[in-house]
Structure formats: C-alpha cells, structure tokens
Amino acid sequence: MKDKTDEDFKTIKTFLDKGKFTLDNPDFEENLMSKIILEKNYRVRVRSFIRKGVICFIGGLTLCMILALWFLFKNNSFEITNILCLFSLGVIGVLFTDNYLKLLNNYKILN
C-alpha cells in the first residue's frame, strides 16, 4: 500500500515539475493590474454617463408633459390628440426609464 502511494506521489510530482514554466513577460502583473484599473475607471465613467442620461431623459420627458398639459389647458379644449400624446409620452417614458435603470443596475452589479 505504501509503495502505491509513493508511486502516485512521484508521478504527481513529476507531472507538476513538467508543468512549471516562466513567463516571457516580466511586467505581466503590472500590465494586468493597470488593465484592471482602466476597466474599473471605464465602468465608473460609463455608469456616470448613464446616470446623467437618465436625469436628462426624465427632465426632457417631464418638460414635454408639462408643455402638452399647458397647451391642453390653455386652449380649454380636451382634444383626443392631446390626450393620446400625453398617454404615449407617459408610457414611453416609463418604459425607457425602466430600461435605463436596469442598465444602470447592471453596471452597479459589475463593479
């Protein structure tokens, strides 16, 4: 039994000795760490751009709704086109805002 484990140990040791190698690039760790830092900075920058995009989109959507409501109440005529415009702005706004927030959440999870 002991001979069997010694043989197994020797075969594993020779296998591991054959597997040892040296890297051709001595700056491998520095290059890898700099790439990791660049990727993290990129994700932070993208996340801030997405956040600014969400803010601008919600602001523009709000201004569009205010403008549509202003025209609706200024003329004192509740036309179906104005109501449909408000409804479509609301639905599209909710859908796009939800997609933006999901995208922003994906970048938060990755960091």
C-alpha positions, -999 to 999 in steps of 0.1 A, spaced: 0 0 0 28 24 9 46 17 -24 14 25 -43 11 59 -26 48 66 -31 44 59 -68 13 81 -70 32 109 -52 62 105 -76 40 106 -107 22 137 -94 55 153 -85 70 147 -120 38 159 -136 39 191 -116 76 196 -123 69 194 -161 42 220 -157 64 247 -142 73 275 -166 84 311 -165 65 340 -181 81 356 -211 68 390 -199 83 401 -166 58 430 -163 28 407 -165 15 417 -131 18 454 -137 1 452 -171 -27 431 -156 -33 455 -127 -32 485 -150 -58 468 -173 -80 461 -142 -78 497 -131 -85 510 -165 -116 487 -168 -128 499 -134 -124 535 -143 -142 529 -176 -172 513 -158 -174 541 -133 -173 566 -162 -200 547 -182 -221 545 -150 -219 583 -145 -228 589 -182 -258 566 -179 -269 584 -147 -266 617 -164 -286 603 -194 -314 591 -171 -316 625 -155 -317 644 -188 -342 619 -202 -366 623 -172 -362 660 -173 -370 662 -210 -399 639 -206 -412 660 -177 -409 692 -198 -427 675 -227 -456 665 -205 -458 700 -189 -458 716 -224 -486 692 -235 -506 699 -204 -501 736 -208 -514 735 -244 -543 713 -232 -554 736 -205 -546 769 -224 -570 762 -252 -596 747 -229 -602 720 -254 -596 685 -245 -589 670 -279 -582 634 -283 -549 641 -299 -536 659 -268 -548 632 -245 -532 605 -267 -500 625 -268 -499 626 -230 -507 589 -227 -480 579 -252 -454 602 -236 -462 586 -202 -460 550 -214 -428 556 -235 -413 575 -206 -420 547 -181 -406 520 -204 -374 539 -213 -368 550 -177 -372 513 -166 -347 502 -193 -322 530 -182 -325 519 -146 -319 483 -155 -288 492 -174 -276 513 -146 -282 485 -121 -262 461 -144 -232 484 -142 -236 487 -104 -236 449 -101 -204 446 -122 -184 470 -101 
